[in-house]
């Protein structure tokens, strides 16, 4: 996997993680809860993390591109 794709995957994981955190730690009016609430990573983010750790770089790049294309089709803006 080229460094460019690794950087892009890391940015997408960050966006997905932040969205999950914001959803779990803000109430309906947008106000943050006083105490941290646990949240889990979306399935797509967990799969992208496993792609970064995969030893077969070509397979990891292909899988990451498939996941990111699905996110793009779902409406997520990817740089």
VENRA-V108013 format. One record per helix or strand of 3 or more residues. SS is the DSSP state (hx for helix, st for strand). FROM is the first residue (numbers start at 1). TO is the last residue. Records with the same first field share a line. If there is no record, write none. Layout:
SS: FROM-TO, FROM-TO
This chain:
hx: 3-25, 43-53, 57-73
